[in-house]
Amino acid sequence: MDKRYKELYDGNGNLISQEEIPYTLNDILETRKAEYPDIGDQLDIIWKQFKAQKDSGISLADETNTMIDKIFSVKEKYKKP
């Protein structure tokens, strides 16, 4: 992220002082949030990866298997055109 500054000018427009303004945690989190892919897209990729692992015989937690079954049954029921 670019640095931010608080600047003070005199009556003639001359720069008197310049102080760097640090970013807050909220500033950083909001900037990240704006640049991350959509949360639905992120989750879709994660669940596809889990399903690929399940399909290849990798042992997953029962809760993970249940969620995979639920998610992919909805995908099957409402297929994209």
FIDO-952662 format. One line per field, with one value per residue (C-alpha): residue number from 1; residue in three letters; x, y, z. Coordinates in Angstrom, 2 decimals. Last residue first. Example, Ala and Ser with C-alpha at 12.3 -4.5 7.8 and 13.67 -1.06 7.14 Angstrom:
BEGIN
resi	(2,1)
resn	(Ser,Ala)
X	(13.67,12.30)
Y	(-1.06,-4.50)
Z	(7.14,7.80)
END
This chain:
BEGIN
resi	(81,80,79,78,77,76,75,74,73,72,71,70,69,68,67,66,65,64,63,62,61,60,59,58,57,56,55,54,53,52,51,50,49,48,47,46,45,44,43,42,41,40,39,38,37,36,35,34,33,32,31,30,29,28,27,26,25,24,23,22,21,20,19,18,17,16,15,14,13,12,11,10,9,8,7,6,5,4,3,2,1)
resn	(Pro,Lys,Lys,Tyr,Lys,Glu,Lys,Val,Ser,Phe,Ile,Lys,Asp,Ile,Met,Thr,Asn,Thr,Glu,Asp,Ala,Leu,Ser,Ile,Gly,Ser,Asp,Lys,Gln,Ala,Lys,Phe,Gln,Lys,Trp,Ile,Ile,Asp,Leu,Gln,Asp,Gly,Ile,Asp,Pro,Tyr,Glu,Ala,Lys,Arg,Thr,Glu,Leu,Ile,Asp,Asn,Leu,Thr,Tyr,Pro,Ile,Glu,Glu,Gln,Ser,Ile,Leu,Asn,Gly,Asn,Gly,Asp,Tyr,Leu,Glu,Lys,Tyr,Arg,Lys,Asp,Met)
X	(-26.65,-25.48,-26.92,-29.45,-29.99,-26.40,-24.94,-27.34,-26.20,-22.62,-22.96,-24.76,-22.41,-19.33,-20.77,-21.32,-17.81,-16.35,-18.34,-17.13,-13.53,-11.64,-9.82,-8.21,-9.77,-9.31,-12.97,-12.58,-9.54,-11.34,-14.33,-12.10,-10.59,-14.04,-15.06,-12.10,-12.67,-16.34,-15.47,-13.23,-15.79,-18.48,-16.14,-15.70,-12.03,-9.95,-9.09,-11.77,-11.38,-7.63,-8.15,-10.83,-8.52,-5.63,-7.70,-9.29,-5.83,-5.02,-2.69,0.02,-0.12,3.28,3.89,4.69,5.54,5.61,4.67,4.29,0.78,1.19,-0.85,1.39,0.90,0.59,0.62,-0.72,0.76,-0.24,2.21,1.20,0.00)
Y	(-24.11,-24.45,-27.45,-27.00,-30.51,-31.59,-28.50,-29.04,-32.67,-31.43,-29.18,-31.72,-34.61,-32.45,-31.28,-34.86,-35.86,-32.91,-33.78,-37.41,-36.21,-37.08,-40.22,-39.85,-42.24,-40.26,-39.22,-37.81,-35.78,-34.48,-33.61,-31.67,-29.74,-28.94,-27.76,-25.35,-24.01,-23.34,-21.70,-19.13,-18.45,-17.88,-15.57,-13.37,-12.99,-10.89,-7.33,-5.37,-7.54,-6.90,-3.14,-3.40,-5.50,-3.06,0.02,-1.82,-2.66,1.03,2.48,4.77,8.49,9.82,13.40,16.30,19.78,23.35,22.82,26.17,27.11,30.81,30.69,27.95,24.27,21.26,17.74,14.52,11.70,8.30,5.64,3.46,0.00)
Z	(-18.32,-14.70,-12.92,-10.11,-8.73,-9.42,-7.73,-4.81,-4.52,-4.74,-1.73,0.46,-0.38,0.18,3.51,4.67,3.58,5.49,8.61,8.40,8.27,5.09,3.97,0.55,-1.94,-5.16,-5.12,-1.59,-2.65,-5.73,-3.55,-1.16,-4.07,-5.48,-2.01,-1.83,-5.33,-4.63,-1.31,-2.99,-5.71,-3.08,-1.16,-4.26,-5.14,-2.75,-3.78,-1.92,1.18,1.24,1.20,3.90,6.10,5.69,6.50,9.47,10.85,10.69,8.09,9.40,8.57,7.51,8.54,6.20,7.31,6.03,2.38,0.64,-0.47,0.28,3.50,4.89,4.16,6.47,5.05,6.53,4.53,3.26,2.10,-0.80,0.00)
END
